[in-house]
Amino acid sequence: MLFTELDLPEEILRAVSEMGFTEATEIQSKAIPVMLEGRDLVGKSNTGTGKTAAFGLPAIAAIEKGVKNVQALVLCPTRELAMQACDEIKKFAAYMPWVRPCAVYGGAAMDRQISELKRGANIVIGTPGRVMDHIGRKTLRLENLRTLILDEADEMLNMGFREDIETILQYVPEERQTVLFSATMPPPIMTITKQYQTDPVVIKVESKARTVESIEQKYFEVPMGRKTDALRMLLIAYEPRLSMVFCNTKKMVDELTDTLVSKGFKASGLHGDMKQESRTQVLNAFKSGAINVLIATDVAARGIDVDDVDAVFNYDLPQDNEYYIHRIGRTGRAGKSGAAYTIISGRKQFYELRDISKFIKADIQRAELPTKDEIVKRKAEHVSEKIISCCESGKYDKYRTEVSRLMSENGLTAEDIAAALLGMKISKDTKNIPEIAVTAPRETSSSRGKGKGKTVKLEISAGRANRLAPNFILGALVDATGMPGKSFGKIDIFDRFTTVEVPEADKEHILDSMTGTKINGQKITIKPYEGRTERFEDDRSHRRGGSRKGTSTHGKGGRRGGAKART
C-alpha cells in the first residue's frame, strides 16, 4: 500500500516523500488506519519492520494545535530506542511546526529536558524511569494525554519496568487510546492488554523466511571453553569491516571485550550498566569505524541503526528464538548481503540451535573453523592483491630510491626485500591465531531413531524405593541435557538404582548435565554403569517382599512392565 493511500495529512506525506519512502510496510499499512480511527491496538512485529512510523505517523496526525501539555506519550525500554524514535518523529513532523517532540531518558541532563517540556512539548518519547522522575517533579503533566504507546513492550517487561508502567498509567486519563507494540506475545503482555486496553485490534506480522534470505547463516561447533578462541579465528579469517558480537550477560560482554582488546582487536562493549555518555561514545566510534567489533547484549543493541554491519556473531545463543531474528537482522540491511555466525559448544546448544533453525524456517549450515594454515594463505592472497593494486596505481613510487639503496648497499635482490616485507606483514596479522581441534559433526536424532550409533548404560542412584517412575527419569534427562526424549533408550528401574541407555557420543555431556540434578525431589548421582549384579539387587528386594523384576521402559516410548514414559 502506498502512503498516499493512507488518510494522512499532506504535511506528513510531504515529509515521508522527501525521506524517500513511498510504499508502507505491512505493519504500517495495517496499524496506521486503526490508530487514525482512535482505536486501541496490539501490534506484533519484529525489529526493522517500520514500527516507529506505524505509531509515529498517526500520533503526529492526531496532535491538535492550541492544546496545552502532552497529547501523546511513547514509552521505550532503552535510551537509544527513545532517542532514535524521537529523531524519526521529528523528521516526520518537519512541516508541522506545532508538533514538538521531546525525548526524556536517564543518563542525560535533567535541566535540558525540563526546558524542552516547558517550551510546549506535546509528544514525549522516553524511558519509564525518567518519565516517572518528570511526573514526580511535575514537569510532565499527562491530564490531556490522548494516546499512550508502549514500544518494545516485551523488552520493558523483561527489564523489570512492569511496576513503572503501572505507576505511569495512574496519571493518564482513563479515556485514551492505548497502543502496544511487541516482538513477542508472552502471557504478561496479554495481561496488560486485558487490563489496560478496550477491545483492541490485534495485528500480527509474522516472521517470514524472507527476513533472513540475504544473510548467510553458519554455525561452528567447538570444544567447551574455546568459544573466545574460535571468535578470534573467525574475526581474523573473515576480516569484517564492521561486526557485532552478541552475549547474554553484561559480565560476558565485559570479559570478552577485555580479551579481544588485549589481543589487538579494535573492540568495545555495550550494555545497560554503562553511563549514557560512554554508550554514545561507543556507538559513534562504531558508526565511524574507529572500532569495528561491537560486543553487546540484546537489550543494549535495541535502537542501534547501522546499515553497514558485515557480520553478526552469536557468542551466546539467544534466550528467545525471536531474538535470533533481531540479532542477525543487524546485517544484510539496505539490500546488501550479510553473514551470521553462531558458535556453539556441547549437545544442548546443538539442539537449541536446531530449534532456532526450525523456528526461522531456514537452514543454518555447519561449517569448519579455518585452520591456521588456511588463514595464513588467505592473508597472503589478500596482501598480494593490495600489492598489485598499489603497484598499478604508483602510490608508493617515492620509495623506489630506498629500495635501490637497500639493494646496492646490502647485496639484496628485489625478491629478498619483497619476501621480507610480505612475511613481516602476514606474521603481524596472524601471530595470535589460536589452534582449535576440529569437533566431529553431531549425529542426527533421526539416525539414532533407526538404531544407528553405539549406546552405553549409565547408572542413576535412585530407584523404586525413591518412588521413581520412567517418565520422571526421562523428563529429568530431557530437561538437563536439552536432548529429545527419543535420544534415550531403555530405562530399567530397580529397587535402589536405575539404568538408562544413552548414545555413547553423548555420555560425557549427559554426565555433566545431570550431576547434582534432582528427580522427584531426590538428589541423585549418575555414573557409567559398571555391571552391578541386578539379580542380587532383585533377590534382596524379593527377601524384603519386593518385586523380583525391575521396572523397565524405553525412552522412545516402548515399555516392558512399567508406565509408558512421557515428557
C-alpha positions in Angstrom: 0.0 0.0 0.0 1.3 3.5 -0.9 1.5 6.1 1.8 -0.7 8.4 -0.4 -3.5 5.8 0.0 -3.5 6.3 3.8 -5.6 9.0 5.3 -2.6 11.1 6.4 -2.2 14.9 6.3 -0.4 16.5 3.3 2.4 17.8 5.6 3.2 14.2 6.7 3.1 12.8 3.2 5.5 15.5 2.0 8.0 14.7 4.8 7.7 11.0 4.2 8.2 11.5 0.4 11.3 13.6 1.0 12.7 10.9 3.2 12.5 8.5 0.2 9.5 6.4 1.3 6.6 5.7 -1.0 5.3 2.3 0.0 4.2 1.4 3.5 5.4 -1.8 5.2 2.9 -4.4 6.2 2.8 -3.3 9.9 2.4 0.4 8.7 -0.4 -0.3 6.3 -2.3 -2.3 8.9 -1.7 -0.2 12.0 -1.9 3.4 10.7 -5.7 3.2 9.7 -6.6 1.6 13.1 -4.7 4.3 15.0 -6.2 7.1 12.9 -9.7 5.8 14.0 -8.6 6.2 17.6 -8.9 2.5 18.5 -6.7 0.6 20.9 -4.1 -1.6 19.1 -1.8 -4.5 19.8 0.9 -5.0 17.1 3.2 -8.0 16.9 6.1 -7.2 14.7 9.9 -7.7 14.7 12.6 -5.0 14.8 13.3 -3.5 11.4 9.7 -3.6 10.1 9.0 0.1 10.4 7.2 0.2 13.7 8.3 3.8 14.5 6.4 5.1 11.5 3.5 2.8 12.2 2.8 4.5 15.5 4.6 7.8 14.9 2.7 9.0 11.8 -0.8 8.6 13.2 0.3 10.0 16.6 1.6 13.2 14.8 -1.6 13.4 12.7 -3.7 13.5 15.9 -1.8 16.4 17.6 -4.2 19.4 17.8 -3.0 23.0 17.7 -3.6 25.1 20.8 -3.9 22.1 23.2 -1.6 22.5 26.2 0.7 19.9 27.7 1.4 16.4 26.3 -1.1 14.7 23.9 1.0 11.6 23.1 3.4 9.6 25.3 5.7 6.9 23.9 7.4 4.6 26.4 10.6 2.7 25.2 12.8 0.2 27.0 16.2 1.9 26.3 17.7 5.3 25.9 18.9 4.6 22.4 15.5 3.5 21.2 13.9 6.6 22.7 16.4 8.9 21.0 16.0 7.1 17.7 12.2 7.2 17.8 12.3 10.9 18.7 14.6 11.7 15.8 12.3 9.8 13.4 9.2 11.6 14.7 10.9 15.0 14.3 11.6 14.1 10.6 8.0 13.0 10.0 6.8 16.3 11.6 9.2 18.5 9.6 6.3 20.5 8.1 4.1 20.6 11.2 5.7 23.3 13.4 3.0 22.9 16.1 4.2 19.3 16.7 7.0 19.4 19.3 8.6 16.0 20.1 10.8 15.7 23.2 12.9 12.7 24.3 13.4 12.1 28.1 15.7 9.4 29.3 18.2 8.7 32.1 21.8 9.5 31.9 21.2 12.9 30.3 20.9 16.4 31.8 17.5 16.9 33.6 17.6 20.7 33.2 17.7 20.5 29.4 14.7 18.1 29.3 12.7 20.3 31.7 13.4 23.2 29.5 12.1 21.4 26.4 9.0 20.2 28.3 8.3 23.8 29.4 8.6 25.1 25.9 5.5 23.1 25.0 6.4 19.6 24.1 3.3 17.7 23.0 4.8 14.3 22.1 7.1 12.8 24.7 9.2 9.8 24.0 11.0 8.4 27.0 12.1 5.5 29.2 9.8 4.6 32.1 12.2 5.6 34.9 12.9 9.2 33.6 9.2 9.7 32.7 8.3 8.9 36.3 11.0 11.3 37.5 9.4 14.1 35.5 5.9 13.2 36.7 7.2 13.4 40.3 8.7 16.8 39.6 5.5 17.9 38.0 7.5 18.9 34.9 5.5 16.4 32.9 1.7 16.7 33.1 -0.5 14.0 31.4 -4.0 15.1 32.1 -4.5 16.0 28.4 -2.9 12.8 27.2 -4.9 11.2 24.3 -2.5 8.4 23.1 -0.2 6.1 25.1 2.2 4.0 23.1 4.3 1.1 24.6 7.1 0.3 22.2 9.0 -3.0 22.6 6.7 -3.9 25.4 8.2 -7.3 25.8 11.6 -5.8 26.5 10.2 -3.4 29.0 8.7 -6.3 31.0 12.0 -8.3 30.7 13.8 -5.3 32.1 11.5 -5.1 35.1 9.5 -2.0 34.1 6.1 -3.5 34.8 5.6 -1.5 38.1 6.9 1.7 36.5 4.4 1.3 33.6 1.5 0.7 36.0 2.5 3.8 38.1 2.6 6.0 35.0 -0.8 4.7 34.0 -2.2 6.1 37.2 -1.5 9.6 35.9 -3.1 9.3 32.5 -6.8 9.8 31.7 -9.0 6.7 31.5 -10.4 7.9 28.2 -7.3 7.5 26.0 -6.0 5.4 23.1 -3.6 2.7 24.3 -1.2 1.2 21.7 1.2 -1.7 22.3 3.9 -3.0 20.0 5.9 -6.1 20.9 8.1 -8.6 19.0 6.7 -11.4 21.1 3.4 -12.0 22.9 4.2 -13.7 26.3 1.4 -14.1 28.9 2.4 -10.8 30.8 1.8 -8.8 27.6 -1.6 -10.3 27.2 -2.4 -9.5 30.9 -1.5 -5.8 30.2 -3.7 -5.9 27.1 -6.7 -7.2 29.0 -6.2 -4.8 32.0 -5.5 -1.5 30.2 -7.0 -1.7 26.7 -10.5 -1.7 25.4 -11.4 -4.0 22.6 -8.0 -3.7 21.0 -7.4 -4.6 17.3 -4.7 -7.3 17.2 -2.3 -7.1 14.2 0.3 -9.8 13.7 3.1 -9.5 11.2 4.6 -13.0 11.4 8.3 -13.8 10.9 9.0 -15.0 7.4 11.9 -16.8 6.0 12.5 -13.9 3.6 13.7 -11.8 6.5 16.9 -13.8 6.5 17.2 -14.8 2.8 20.0 -12.3 2.2 22.0 -13.5 5.2 24.5 -16.3 5.0 24.0 -18.4 8.2 26.6 -20.8 9.6 27.4 -22.4 12.9 30.7 -23.6 14.3 30.9 -26.3 16.9 33.9 -26.0 19.2 35.1 -27.7 22.4 33.9 -26.3 25.8 35.9 -23.3 26.8 37.2 -22.5 23.3 34.5 -20.1 22.1 36.7 -17.0 22.5 39.5 -18.5 20.6 37.0 -19.5 17.8 35.7 -16.0 17.7 39.2 -14.6 17.3 39.9 -17.0 14.5 36.8 -16.0 12.6 37.4 -12.3 13.0 41.0 -12.8 11.7 39.9 -15.0 8.8 36.9 -13.1 7.6 38.1 -9.6 8.4 34.6 -8.0 8.6 34.7 -4.2 8.3 32.1 -3.8 11.0 30.8 -6.7 13.1 28.5 -7.2 16.1 29.0 -9.9 18.7 26.1 -10.9 21.0 26.4 -12.1 24.5 23.6 -12.8 27.0 25.1 -11.1 30.1 26.8 -7.8 30.9 29.6 -9.7 32.6 30.3 -11.7 29.5 30.3 -8.5 27.4 33.0 -7.0 29.7 35.1 -10.1 29.8 35.0 -10.7 26.1 35.7 -7.1 25.3 38.8 -7.1 27.6 40.1 -10.3 26.0 39.7 -9.1 22.4 41.2 -5.7 23.1 44.2 -7.4 24.8 44.7 -9.4 21.6 44.8 -6.2 19.4 41.2 -6.0 18.1 39.5 -2.7 17.9 36.6 -3.7 20.1 34.3 -2.2 22.6 31.3 -3.4 24.7 27.8 -2.0 25.1 25.4 -2.9 27.9 22.8 -1.3 30.3 25.2 -0.6 33.1 27.2 2.0 31.1 26.6 5.7 31.5 24.9 7.4 28.7 28.0 9.4 27.7 30.0 6.2 27.4 27.3 4.5 25.4 27.1 7.4 23.0 30.8 7.5 22.5 30.9 3.7 21.8 28.1 4.0 19.2 29.7 6.9 17.5 33.0 5.2 17.4 31.4 2.1 15.9 29.4 4.0 13.2 32.6 5.9 12.2 34.7 2.7 12.1 37.1 3.8 14.9 36.1 0.4 16.4 35.0 -2.4 14.2 33.8 -5.0 16.7 30.9 -4.1 18.9 30.0 -6.6 21.7 26.5 -6.1 23.1 23.6 -7.6 25.0 20.3 -8.0 23.2 18.7 -5.1 25.2 21.6 -2.7 24.7 21.5 -3.4 20.9 17.9 -2.2 20.6 17.9 1.1 18.8 21.3 0.8 17.1 20.8 1.8 13.5 23.8 0.9 11.4 23.4 -0.3 7.8 27.0 -1.4 7.1 27.4 -4.3 9.5 29.1 -7.1 7.6 28.7 -9.9 10.1 26.9 -10.8 13.3 28.4 -13.3 15.7 26.3 -15.2 18.2 28.8 -15.9 21.0 25.9 -17.0 23.2 22.7 -18.5 21.9 19.8 -16.1 22.4 17.5 -16.7 25.3 14.5 -16.4 23.0 14.2 -17.7 19.4 12.8 -14.3 18.3 16.0 -12.6 19.4 17.9 -14.6 16.9 16.0 -12.8 14.1 16.6 -9.5 15.8 20.3 -10.2 16.0 21.0 -11.4 12.5 18.8 -8.6 11.2 21.6 -6.2 12.1 23.4 -7.4 9.0 22.2 -7.7 5.4 20.4 -4.4 5.5 19.6 -1.9 2.7 19.6 -4.6 0.1 23.2 -5.8 1.0 24.2 -9.3 1.7 25.3 -10.2 5.3 26.6 -13.1 7.4 25.6 -14.5 10.7 27.9 -16.9 12.5 26.9 -18.9 15.6 29.4 -20.5 17.9 28.2 -23.5 20.0 29.6 -26.0 22.5 28.0 -29.2 23.6 25.0 -31.2 22.8 22.5 -29.0 24.5 23.4 -25.9 22.4 23.3 -28.1 19.3 19.7 -28.9 19.9 18.8 -25.3 20.9 20.3 -24.1 17.6 18.3 -26.8 15.7 15.1 -25.4 17.3 16.1 -21.9 16.2 16.6 -23.2 12.6 13.1 -24.7 12.6 11.6 -21.5 14.1 13.0 -19.3 11.4 12.3 -21.9 8.6 15.8 -21.6 7.3 18.9 -23.8 7.3 21.9 -22.9 9.5 24.7 -24.7 7.9 27.5 -26.4 9.8 31.0 -25.1 8.9 34.5 -25.9 10.0 36.7 -23.3 11.6 39.5 -22.3 9.2 42.9 -23.8 10.1 45.9 -21.6 10.8 47.5 -22.5 7.5 44.3 -21.6 5.6 44.2 -18.2 7.4 47.8 -17.5 6.6 47.3 -18.4 2.9 44.2 -16.2 2.8 46.1 -13.3 4.3 48.9 -13.8 1.8 46.5 -13.7 -1.1 44.8 -10.6 0.4 48.2 -8.8 0.8 49.3 -9.8 -2.7 46.1 -8.2 -4.1 46.9 -5.0 -2.3 50.5 -5.0 -3.5 49.3 -5.4 -7.1 46.9 -2.6 -6.7 49.5 -0.3 -5.2 52.0 -1.1 -8.0 49.4 -0.3 -10.7 48.5 3.0 -9.0 52.1 4.1 -8.3 51.0 5.0 -4.8 54.4 4.2 -3.3 56.8 5.0 -6.2 58.6 7.5 -3.9 60.1 4.6 -2.0 61.9 3.2 -5.1 65.0 5.1 -4.1 65.1 3.5 -0.7 64.7 0.0 -2.3 67.6 0.7 -4.6 69.8 1.8 -1.7 69.0 -1.4 0.2 69.8 -3.5 -2.9 73.2 -1.7 -3.6 74.4 -1.4 -0.1 73.4 -4.8 1.2 73.6 -7.0 -1.9 69.9 -7.8 -1.7 67.6 -8.5 -4.6 64.1 -7.0 -5.1 62.7 -10.5 -4.3 64.6 -10.6 -1.0 63.1 -7.3 0.1 59.6 -8.1 -1.1 59.6 -11.5 0.7 60.8 -9.9 3.9 58.1 -7.2 3.8 55.4 -9.7 2.9 56.5 -12.0 5.7 56.5 -9.2 8.2 53.0 -8.1 7.3 51.5 -11.6 7.3 53.3 -12.6 10.5 51.9 -9.5 12.3 48.4 -10.2 11.2 48.5 -13.9 12.0 50.7 -14.2 15.1 47.8 -14.5 17.5 45.9 -17.2 15.7 44.9 -20.0 18.2 44.8 -23.7 17.4 41.5 -25.5 18.0 40.9 -29.1 17.4 38.1 -29.9 14.9 34.9 -31.2 16.5 33.2 -34.2 14.9 29.8 -33.5 13.3 26.8 -34.3 15.5 24.8 -37.4 14.7 21.2 -36.5 13.9 18.4 -37.7 16.1 16.7 -39.4 13.1 19.7 -41.7 12.6 19.5 -42.7 16.3 15.9 -43.4 15.9 16.8 -46.0 13.3 19.1 -47.7 15.8 22.4 -46.4 14.4 25.2 -45.4 16.7 26.6 -47.1 19.8 24.9 -46.9 23.2 26.2 -47.2 26.7 24.4 -47.6 30.1 24.5 -45.0 32.8 23.5 -45.7 36.4 21.3 -43.3 38.5 21.5 -43.6 42.3 17.7 -43.9 42.8 15.1 -46.4 42.1 11.7 -47.8 43.1 12.5 -47.1 46.8 12.6 -43.4 45.9 9.2 -43.7 44.1 10.8 -43.1 40.7 8.7 -43.6 37.6 10.1 -43.8 34.0 8.5 -40.5 33.0 10.3 -38.8 35.9 13.6 -40.0 34.8 13.1 -39.3 31.1 11.8 -35.8 31.9 14.8 -35.1 34.0 17.2 -36.3 31.3 15.5 -34.1 28.6 15.4 -31.0 30.8 19.0 -31.3 31.9 20.6 -32.2 28.6 18.4 -30.4 26.0 18.3 -33.7 24.1 15.0 -35.0 22.7 13.4 -37.9 24.5 13.9 -40.3 21.6 17.6 -40.0 22.0 17.4 -42.2 25.1 17.0 -45.9 25.1 15.7 -48.5 27.6 15.2 -47.4 31.2 15.4 -50.2 33.8 14.3 -49.2 37.3 15.5 -51.4 40.2 15.0 -51.1 43.9 17.9 -48.7 44.7 19.2 -47.7 41.3 18.2 -47.2 37.7 20.0 -47.7 34.4 19.4 -45.9 31.2 20.8 -46.5 27.7 22.3 -43.3 26.1 24.2 -42.6 22.9 27.9 -43.2 23.6 28.8 -39.9 21.9 26.7 -38.0 24.4 27.9 -39.8 27.5 30.1 -37.1 28.9 27.6 -34.4 28.1 24.8 -36.3 30.0 27.1 -37.0 33.0 28.0 -33.3 33.2 24.4 -32.1 32.8 22.8 -34.5 35.2 25.3 -34.0 38.1 23.5 -32.6 41.1 20.1 -33.0 39.5 17.0 -33.9 41.5 14.5 -36.4 40.3 11.1 -36.4 42.0 12.7 -34.3 44.8 15.6 -36.8 45.3 19.1 -35.5 44.6 20.9 -38.1 42.5 24.3 -39.0 41.4 25.0 -40.5 37.9 27.9 -42.6 36.7 28.8 -45.1 34.0 27.1 -48.4 34.7 29.7 -51.0 35.7 27.6 -54.1 35.6 26.1 -54.1 39.1 24.6 -57.6 39.7 20.9 -56.9 39.0 19.9 -60.4 40.2 21.5 -59.7 43.6 19.6 -56.4 43.8 16.3 -58.2 42.8 16.9 -61.0 45.3 17.4 -58.6 48.1 14.3 -56.8 47.1 12.4 -60.1 47.0 13.6 -61.0 50.5 12.2 -57.7 51.7 8.9 -58.5 50.0 9.5 -56.5 46.8 9.1 -57.5 43.1 11.6 -59.8 41.6 11.8 -57.9 38.3 12.9 -54.3 37.6 10.5 -51.9 36.1 11.7 -51.4 32.5 10.7 -49.0 29.8 12.1 -47.4 26.7 12.8 -43.7 26.2 11.5 -44.0 22.7 8.0 -44.7 24.0 8.1 -48.5 24.2 7.8 -50.3 27.6 8.1 -53.5 29.4 6.4 -53.8 32.8 6.3 -50.1 33.7 4.3 -47.0 33.0 4.8 -45.5 29.5 7.4 -42.8 29.6 6.2 -39.4 28.6 7.7 -35.9 28.6 
